[in-house]
Amino acid sequence: MPFVTPQRFITAMGKSRDMIRLTVQDLTQAQATTARDGDDGWNVVEVMCHLRDFEKIFWERAQAIDETDNPTLKGYDHEQLALLNDYANQQIDDVLADFLKTRQHFLFWLAERPDTAWDRVGTHPENGEITLLGQAVQVATHDMDHLEQIIRILKPSARR
């Protein structure tokens, strides 16, 4: 059996969701908005808003790959999304709940894909061709990057 399989990344996405939930679920709004990732960096609420918004974007891209032959995937400016969606003024509990709900739906959707879907491709304007499996890999690694960022924000001794 190959090591890189759709099921492994569906499982990884579920585990990373759980780690994110466990890390932020008991934070107060003050804890989630006070510390930042550097002088100009994001706080935990803003990181969670980014995760929530990109969860929807990643799922949208996955659906396009699944439904259309080699679709052109839309690129997004994450800094612009932060301004447009007013990350700085959102509530951590609401953002976490929305992220968790979307992730659950995305996981169910991915689990229903037939084996033939995982090699389907789309083209990202900056990153080139990506398969549906590659999209799942991207979600799992994106989660880990931002989970590490959240931990650094909350635990200054974890900073590099």
Protein Blocks (a to p, Z undefined) as FASTA:
>chain_A
ZZbdfklmmmmmmmmmmmmmmmmmmpcfklmmmpcedjklccfklmmmmmmmmmmmmmmm
mmmmmmpghiadddddfklmmmmnommlccfklmmmmmmmmmmmmmmmmmmpcfklmmpc
cddfklopadfklmmmmmmmmmmmmmmmmmmmmmmmlpZZ
